[in-house]
């Protein structure tokens, strides 16, 4: 039986585009999350780090009671990022399916994504502005 990693749709998956020294543990990867990805490691999102040879990967997740660390080493082959980061960014964002395929060894760089509906994401400023307008109406 293959292990299955099931994530809710609200969980975002960030992959650092730069190689990370995977000798780092929980705190070192949390620092890399802040530095490379610019995100809060306590957010509950999944943060993925690859070594320079791209034959090892670590996933860091906070699950309300502590960090969870998943570590995979390939005996042969390498992991490939499915896309290049946007200019000025040091990470890429994947969905759960893409992460699963990446961990299974599929190279998604040549794959074409079929058009699907995606709910637009709202920035923190948009959320704050809508909250202010609601409280002003009351």
Backbone as CSV, one residue per row, in Angstrom:
resi,resn,N_x,N_y,N_z,CA_x,CA_y,CA_z,C_x,C_y,C_z
1,UNK,0.844,-1.182,0.000,0.000,0.000,0.000,0.883,1.237,0.000
2,UNK,0.604,2.170,-0.920,1.352,3.417,-1.027,0.836,4.420,0.002
3,UNK,1.748,5.171,0.683,1.278,6.219,1.588,0.629,7.339,0.783
4,UNK,-0.416,7.926,1.351,-1.148,8.978,0.664,-1.064,10.251,1.491
5,UNK,-0.768,11.353,0.835,-0.729,12.653,1.475,-1.959,13.416,1.016
6,UNK,-2.934,13.579,1.908,-4.174,14.266,1.556,-4.190,15.636,2.208
7,UNK,-4.399,16.658,1.392,-4.399,18.032,1.894,-5.702,18.712,1.516
8,UNK,-6.264,19.516,2.424,-7.461,20.274,2.054,-7.112,21.350,1.021
9,UNK,-8.106,21.800,0.291,-7.879,22.805,-0.760,-7.365,24.123,-0.197
10,UNK,-7.621,24.393,1.072,-7.185,25.656,1.672,-5.687,25.683,1.958
11,UNK,-5.043,24.533,1.948,-3.601,24.468,2.216,-2.843,24.786,0.934
12,UNK,-1.919,25.721,1.048,-1.091,26.083,-0.099,0.236,25.358,0.011
13,UNK,0.842,25.099,-1.132,2.109,24.367,-1.179,3.136,25.254,-1.869
14,UNK,4.199,25.570,-1.142,5.267,26.418,-1.657,6.539,25.601,-1.778
15,UNK,7.207,25.692,-2.932,8.470,24.999,-3.151,9.554,26.049,-3.332
16,UNK,10.584,25.979,-2.498,11.715,26.894,-2.640,12.434,26.579,-3.950
17,UNK,12.661,27.588,-4.775,13.310,27.384,-6.071,14.818,27.238,-5.916
18,UNK,15.353,27.710,-4.801,16.790,27.614,-4.547,17.073,26.377,-3.697
19,UNK,18.245,25.807,-3.901,18.644,24.638,-3.114,18.823,25.033,-1.653
20,UNK,18.471,24.107,-0.768,18.582,24.316,0.672,19.414,23.168,1.243
21,UNK,20.238,23.479,2.226,21.013,22.454,2.922,20.047,21.631,3.765
22,UNK,19.792,20.404,3.350,18.792,19.578,4.025,19.299,18.940,5.314
23,UNK,20.495,19.312,5.755,20.914,18.915,7.096,20.170,19.748,8.137
24,UNK,19.523,20.807,7.669,18.726,21.637,8.574,17.559,20.833,9.124
25,UNK,17.217,21.125,10.346,16.082,20.474,10.980,14.869,21.382,10.972
26,UNK,14.013,21.198,11.956,12.766,21.952,12.038,13.009,23.465,12.046
27,UNK,13.846,23.932,12.965,14.052,25.373,13.111,14.795,25.979,11.922
28,UNK,15.759,25.250,11.378,16.483,25.744,10.210,15.585,25.865,8.988
29,UNK,14.696,24.907,8.793,13.763,24.982,7.666,12.691,26.042,7.903
30,UNK,12.305,26.253,9.163,11.366,27.341,9.461,12.005,28.686,9.119
31,UNK,13.300,28.831,9.423,14.016,30.055,9.057,14.107,30.195,7.538
32,UNK,14.328,29.098,6.820,14.370,29.132,5.351,12.998,29.496,4.788
33,UNK,11.939,29.067,5.466,10.590,29.419,5.036,10.407,30.932,5.090
34,UNK,10.848,31.527,6.175,10.741,32.990,6.307,11.649,33.697,5.306
35,UNK,12.884,33.214,5.158,13.866,33.889,4.322,13.677,33.695,2.833
36,UNK,13.518,32.451,2.386,13.412,32.169,0.952,12.003,32.369,0.405
37,UNK,11.033,31.911,1.156,9.660,31.919,0.655,8.908,33.163,1.127
38,UNK,9.335,33.707,2.263,8.684,34.914,2.778,7.324,34.621,3.381
39,UNK,7.178,33.452,3.984,5.893,33.055,4.558,6.082,32.648,6.015
40,UNK,4.981,32.579,6.723,4.985,32.177,8.119,4.954,30.651,8.194
41,UNK,5.972,30.015,8.769,5.979,28.554,8.832,4.889,27.981,9.739
42,UNK,4.261,28.811,10.561,3.192,28.349,11.451,1.810,28.475,10.808
43,UNK,1.763,28.776,9.522,0.498,29.015,8.825,-0.299,27.745,8.535
44,UNK,0.341,26.589,8.590,-0.334,25.343,8.244,-0.163,24.965,6.783
45,UNK,0.489,25.821,6.004,0.765,25.496,4.609,1.960,24.548,4.543
46,UNK,2.176,23.939,3.378,3.272,22.987,3.180,4.422,23.722,2.500
47,UNK,5.615,23.562,3.057,6.815,24.191,2.509,7.773,23.087,2.097
48,UNK,8.198,23.131,0.832,8.981,22.055,0.232,10.368,22.595,-0.094
49,UNK,11.388,21.803,0.260,12.776,22.195,0.039,13.526,21.053,-0.638
50,UNK,14.344,21.411,-1.634,15.166,20.439,-2.360,16.637,20.724,-2.096
51,UNK,17.464,19.678,-2.135,18.902,19.889,-2.003,19.485,20.271,-3.362
52,UNK,20.787,20.578,-3.388,21.422,21.041,-4.625,21.401,19.971,-5.718
53,UNK,21.549,18.704,-5.356,21.525,17.625,-6.353,20.106,17.253,-6.759
54,UNK,19.129,17.759,-6.048,17.701,17.516,-6.299,17.317,16.038,-6.213
55,UNK,18.038,15.307,-5.386,17.663,13.906,-5.174,17.049,13.696,-3.788
56,UNK,16.901,14.783,-3.034,16.284,14.720,-1.711,15.322,15.890,-1.561
57,UNK,14.269,15.622,-0.813,13.262,16.657,-0.593,12.772,16.559,0.849
58,UNK,12.500,17.726,1.450,11.889,17.783,2.785,10.652,18.652,2.699
59,UNK,9.595,18.202,3.353,8.349,18.966,3.460,8.170,19.350,4.915
60,UNK,7.920,20.623,5.165,7.714,21.132,6.514,6.287,21.641,6.632
61,UNK,5.580,21.200,7.679,4.193,21.604,7.923,4.010,21.815,9.415
62,UNK,3.257,22.826,9.797,2.849,23.029,11.181,1.430,22.495,11.310
63,UNK,1.175,21.620,12.294,-0.157,21.015,12.409,-0.891,21.383,13.704
64,UNK,-0.731,22.554,14.223,-1.369,23.099,15.433,-0.695,22.663,16.719
65,UNK,0.032,21.557,16.728,0.702,21.122,17.952,2.210,21.024,17.783
66,UNK,2.694,21.146,16.571,4.128,21.066,16.316,4.413,20.887,14.842
67,UNK,5.694,20.927,14.524,6.107,20.748,13.137,6.067,19.277,12.746
68,UNK,5.727,19.033,11.482,5.816,17.710,10.869,6.845,17.841,9.751
69,UNK,7.769,16.905,9.709,8.810,16.927,8.698,8.773,15.610,7.933
70,UNK,8.641,15.699,6.606,8.651,14.519,5.739,9.921,14.616,4.904
71,UNK,10.665,13.522,4.835,11.955,13.518,4.147,11.973,12.354,3.158
72,UNK,12.316,12.640,1.905,12.394,11.582,0.891,13.726,11.683,0.169
73,UNK,14.367,10.524,0.003,15.615,10.433,-0.753,15.395,9.488,-1.920
74,UNK,15.738,9.948,-3.111,15.634,9.095,-4.292,16.886,8.236,-4.410
75,UNK,16.709,6.990,-4.737,17.846,6.105,-4.976,18.426,6.334,-6.375
76,UNK,17.580,6.810,-7.291,18.013,7.094,-8.658,17.135,8.216,-9.193
77,UNK,17.715,9.126,-9.957,16.947,10.208,-10.565,16.921,11.461,-9.705
78,UNK,16.190,12.450,-10.186,16.104,13.735,-9.489,14.664,14.244,-9.516
79,UNK,14.393,15.175,-8.625,13.117,15.881,-8.623,13.228,17.075,-9.562
80,UNK,12.141,17.423,-10.214,12.127,18.581,-11.107,10.999,19.510,-10.700
81,UNK,11.299,20.810,-10.644,10.244,21.792,-10.402,9.343,21.833,-11.622
82,UNK,8.031,21.835,-11.439,7.129,21.829,-12.589,7.123,23.135,-13.371
83,UNK,7.621,24.203,-12.770,7.630,25.503,-13.444,8.737,26.352,-12.862
84,UNK,9.106,27.398,-13.562,10.096,28.347,-13.069,9.391,29.409,-12.233
85,UNK,10.070,29.935,-11.218,9.429,30.982,-10.414,9.222,32.258,-11.225
86,UNK,8.223,33.016,-10.828,7.956,34.317,-11.448,9.157,35.217,-11.177
87,UNK,9.465,36.110,-12.088,10.607,37.007,-11.921,10.538,37.707,-10.569
88,UNK,11.648,37.654,-9.843,11.723,38.276,-8.534,11.277,37.388,-7.387
89,UNK,10.736,36.225,-7.706,10.266,35.298,-6.676,11.296,34.196,-6.474
90,UNK,11.370,33.671,-5.255,12.321,32.610,-4.952,11.614,31.293,-4.659
91,UNK,10.353,31.201,-5.063,9.588,29.974,-4.839,8.517,29.832,-5.917
92,UNK,7.966,28.633,-6.006,6.815,28.378,-6.863,5.712,27.798,-5.992
93,UNK,4.483,27.968,-6.427,3.344,27.425,-5.698,2.719,26.303,-6.515
94,UNK,2.480,25.175,-5.864,1.901,24.003,-6.512,0.555,23.682,-5.877
95,UNK,-0.218,22.837,-6.550,-1.400,22.282,-5.890,-1.051,20.859,-5.447
96,UNK,-1.950,20.231,-4.716,-1.683,18.913,-4.161,-1.369,17.866,-5.205
97,UNK,-2.067,17.915,-6.325,-1.824,16.945,-7.404,-0.432,17.088,-7.986
98,UNK,-0.005,18.336,-8.201,1.329,18.571,-8.752,2.416,18.099,-7.785
99,UNK,2.202,18.343,-6.484,3.179,17.877,-5.497,3.271,16.353,-5.521
100,UNK,2.135,15.689,-5.548,2.141,14.225,-5.593,2.867,13.688,-6.809
101,UNK,2.618,14.297,-7.954,3.290,13.857,-9.185,4.788,14.142,-9.130
102,UNK,5.159,15.301,-8.572,6.574,15.628,-8.432,7.273,14.611,-7.530
103,UNK,6.637,14.255,-6.412,7.231,13.283,-5.491,7.310,11.889,-6.105
104,UNK,6.423,11.588,-7.047,6.453,10.294,-7.738,7.449,10.262,-8.886
105,UNK,8.030,11.420,-9.219,9.073,11.444,-10.234,8.635,11.915,-11.598
106,UNK,7.416,12.398,-11.735,6.984,12.896,-13.039,7.495,14.315,-13.254
107,UNK,8.019,14.568,-14.435,8.504,15.891,-14.804,7.361,16.622,-15.486
108,UNK,6.820,17.616,-14.831,5.632,18.315,-15.334,5.963,19.552,-16.163
109,UNK,7.230,19.800,-16.434,7.590,21.029,-17.149,6.982,21.101,-18.542
110,UNK,6.795,19.985,-19.211,6.212,20.001,-20.548,4.704,19.776,-20.549
111,UNK,4.150,19.542,-19.372,2.713,19.254,-19.284,1.902,20.521,-19.482
112,UNK,0.735,20.356,-20.044,-0.178,21.469,-20.262,-1.346,21.327,-19.310
113,UNK,-1.650,22.396,-18.580,-2.793,22.363,-17.662,-4.042,22.748,-18.425
114,UNK,-5.077,21.927,-18.304,-6.356,22.219,-18.936,-7.056,23.295,-18.121
115,UNK,-7.816,24.114,-18.769,-8.485,25.229,-18.117,-9.492,24.731,-17.092
116,UNK,-9.391,25.250,-15.883,-10.299,24.951,-14.788,-10.608,26.248,-14.058
117,UNK,-11.716,26.265,-13.379,-12.065,27.432,-12.572,-11.164,27.477,-11.351
118,UNK,-10.651,28.636,-11.052,-9.897,28.859,-9.825,-10.449,30.100,-9.171
119,UNK,-10.800,29.969,-7.923,-11.299,31.108,-7.178,-10.173,32.118,-7.008
120,UNK,-10.427,33.386,-7.329,-9.362,34.388,-7.200,-8.939,34.519,-5.736
121,UNK,-7.640,34.680,-5.531,-7.139,34.878,-4.175,-7.229,36.353,-3.825
122,UNK,-7.497,36.611,-2.566,-7.602,37.992,-2.098,-6.390,38.321,-1.261
123,UNK,-5.853,39.514,-1.469,-4.708,39.938,-0.687,-5.175,40.370,0.703
124,UNK,-4.241,40.482,1.624,-4.561,40.902,2.991,-5.155,42.309,2.989
125,UNK,-4.702,43.152,2.070,-5.230,44.518,1.983,-6.701,44.511,1.557
126,UNK,-7.055,43.636,0.593,-8.443,43.532,0.144,-9.353,43.063,1.273
127,UNK,-8.870,42.079,2.048,-9.662,41.565,3.157,-9.858,42.653,4.201
128,UNK,-8.791,43.400,4.517,-8.885,44.472,5.504,-9.833,45.569,5.028
129,UNK,-9.762,45.909,3.738,-10.636,46.957,3.201,-12.100,46.534,3.250
130,UNK,-12.401,45.286,2.918,-13.793,44.832,2.947,-14.304,44.749,4.381
131,UNK,-13.443,44.390,5.322,-13.833,44.345,6.738,-14.137,45.741,7.244
132,UNK,-13.303,46.719,6.833,-13.528,48.105,7.252,-14.835,48.642,6.679
133,UNK,-15.119,48.332,5.413,-16.348,48.830,4.807,-17.586,48.207,5.455
134,UNK,-17.493,46.938,5.861,-18.615,46.295,6.547,-18.846,46.929,7.918
135,UNK,-17.770,47.190,8.654,-17.935,47.775,9.987,-18.405,49.229,9.880
136,UNK,-18.054,49.940,8.805,-18.502,51.318,8.621,-20.015,51.374,8.336
137,UNK,-20.558,50.345,7.682,-21.983,50.297,7.368,-22.828,50.023,8.595
138,UNK,-22.267,49.395,9.603,-23.053,49.001,10.780,-23.192,50.095,11.750
